[in-house]
């Protein structure tokens, strides 16, 4: 009898353990996996696991290797020499890198050496601050050094007030050796000040080590030229957007073949995230958004100018393929994630079309969790289009019960709402607290054709708002949705969406949460740093009275003009060093809500930018988020 009792208690314990749900604390304990590469001998995957330390308020990284066939990860002390380094010249003599170089005199102590304690900063043009950093006169410069002497750095951009890699997020994908070790190709926007702030015109530049001369390889393209690479046969390849000032333009794969620039994806109705060549140089594999996911594609390259080019989708499923790591025989190694699982590394077999998970960093955690069901739903929009809507149900969902629902408004405004796994806007955590998540692939999302993607520009408060309301209204018809307990949440453009919906929702929603959202389009135009973005999406400056598109944006689509209709509690979250959507946007919204007597709260992170990156701030964000929902929904 005693043994039976112990067995029963044990089984209850196992059942209880299996029914745990994700919490903010558990989310911030997960290992964050990123691939370093495939070992030189082709036998192992080298990867990094970053684990946030709440007590130390930083992330701690460790490195591991796992057999390409799968198995247990083995910790390693260093990755040196294990993986081929693209920054090592083909002849093995030189290393390519970048450094911050002081170029301009902007700081007062540089301008006036006798005033060493002055804090003045002097600017003659825009781009005086970018993302989360003020321009102090230093710029990223590409250079190289002999393998035997790391200190012998040669700057190939001497005295140039330009950045390569691009700030703020550029990395070593912005530069590459030429096949003969005699040239370096790098990405740069060779514009400064105000000219820099209003343009997206990066070009590919080629530096010759012998002549010390630099040549612009893409002078005729006015938009982005990025991610240079060489085919196995030595053909320069890169990603290209055509229009200056449009950061979300269709991204195509260009190959320079015998002096002719071939656009391999021109006829394909999609946009490319990243690419890599096959070993034989006959195909290019690339990643792209498609129907609410990110998948692996290929396009043929037969080495001829007059040939039929075919884009083929290779993978399909409710997940995102987020990085191509490399190839081993007939398999490709990739990073993969979905709304219920953080990134892990997988192999995909081209012949059998089979998946195999290679790393298992967070498996033990997920085995203890009850996961919410992810549903793919299609909703008819007000203009008769079919719109994909992701719906995530709470763990242990019971259709006989009623649940509150949250309309998730994606930022960008042209970022893919795919099967991403966020450590802030984490649908699994939200669902685990008992909320249904409604995430529409509204107008402006890539992955549904170029026209759908472009329709949001200069129409921020138009069809897209109808798309949001169509999505929440459709899901709210379900008997398990509590129509009296609906909320709307979002960041950046999603935060703008929340502010705008607050003035037009006709009492649909009971609460709102906006993180770093655009509230006043006029003051946004006057304080944001990448002016090309507001020029394109808003239609131009607010003072141009003859510009019908701009005037419609600043009047009809400006949330500040609908504050008199606000009637619902709103939480405003803002980062203090967010220069993309500056602090005044959140302050104006909170002040308006307070002075109108609306229940509101201002959650301010003085040391965070457009994101929340520090572990303790991340947990505080989650706690404030759910505390507000508990109070108001």
Secondary structure as GFF3:
##gff-version 3
##sequence-region A 1 633
A	DSSP	alpha_helix	2	18	.	.	.	ID=ss1
A	DSSP	alpha_helix	24	27	.	.	.	ID=ss2
A	DSSP	beta_strand	31	38	.	.	.	ID=ss3
A	DSSP	beta_strand	44	53	.	.	.	ID=ss4
A	DSSP	beta_strand	58	67	.	.	.	ID=ss5
A	DSSP	beta_strand	74	76	.	.	.	ID=ss6
A	DSSP	beta_strand	94	102	.	.	.	ID=ss7
A	DSSP	alpha_helix	108	111	.	.	.	ID=ss8
A	DSSP	beta_strand	129	130	.	.	.	ID=ss9
A	DSSP	beta_strand	133	134	.	.	.	ID=ss10
A	DSSP	beta_strand	138	146	.	.	.	ID=ss11
A	DSSP	beta_strand	154	155	.	.	.	ID=ss12
A	DSSP	three_ten_helix	172	174	.	.	.	ID=ss13
A	DSSP	beta_strand	175	177	.	.	.	ID=ss14
A	DSSP	beta_strand	183	188	.	.	.	ID=ss15
A	DSSP	alpha_helix	193	197	.	.	.	ID=ss16
A	DSSP	beta_strand	203	208	.	.	.	ID=ss17
A	DSSP	beta_strand	214	216	.	.	.	ID=ss18
A	DSSP	beta_strand	225	230	.	.	.	ID=ss19
A	DSSP	beta_strand	236	240	.	.	.	ID=ss20
A	DSSP	beta_strand	252	257	.	.	.	ID=ss21
A	DSSP	beta_strand	260	263	.	.	.	ID=ss22
A	DSSP	beta_strand	272	277	.	.	.	ID=ss23
A	DSSP	beta_strand	283	290	.	.	.	ID=ss24
A	DSSP	beta_strand	293	300	.	.	.	ID=ss25
A	DSSP	beta_strand	311	313	.	.	.	ID=ss26
A	DSSP	beta_strand	320	328	.	.	.	ID=ss27
A	DSSP	beta_strand	331	338	.	.	.	ID=ss28
A	DSSP	beta_strand	341	349	.	.	.	ID=ss29
A	DSSP	beta_strand	355	357	.	.	.	ID=ss30
A	DSSP	alpha_helix	363	367	.	.	.	ID=ss31
A	DSSP	beta_strand	374	380	.	.	.	ID=ss32
A	DSSP	beta_strand	386	392	.	.	.	ID=ss33
A	DSSP	beta_strand	403	409	.	.	.	ID=ss34
A	DSSP	alpha_helix	427	432	.	.	.	ID=ss35
A	DSSP	beta_strand	435	440	.	.	.	ID=ss36
A	DSSP	alpha_helix	450	454	.	.	.	ID=ss37
A	DSSP	alpha_helix	463	475	.	.	.	ID=ss38
A	DSSP	beta_strand	481	491	.	.	.	ID=ss39
A	DSSP	alpha_helix	493	501	.	.	.	ID=ss40
A	DSSP	beta_strand	511	515	.	.	.	ID=ss41
A	DSSP	alpha_helix	521	527	.	.	.	ID=ss42
A	DSSP	alpha_helix	531	538	.	.	.	ID=ss43
A	DSSP	alpha_helix	548	555	.	.	.	ID=ss44
A	DSSP	three_ten_helix	559	565	.	.	.	ID=ss45
A	DSSP	beta_strand	569	575	.	.	.	ID=ss46
A	DSSP	alpha_helix	583	595	.	.	.	ID=ss47
A	DSSP	beta_strand	600	605	.	.	.	ID=ss48
A	DSSP	alpha_helix	615	632	.	.	.	ID=ss49
###
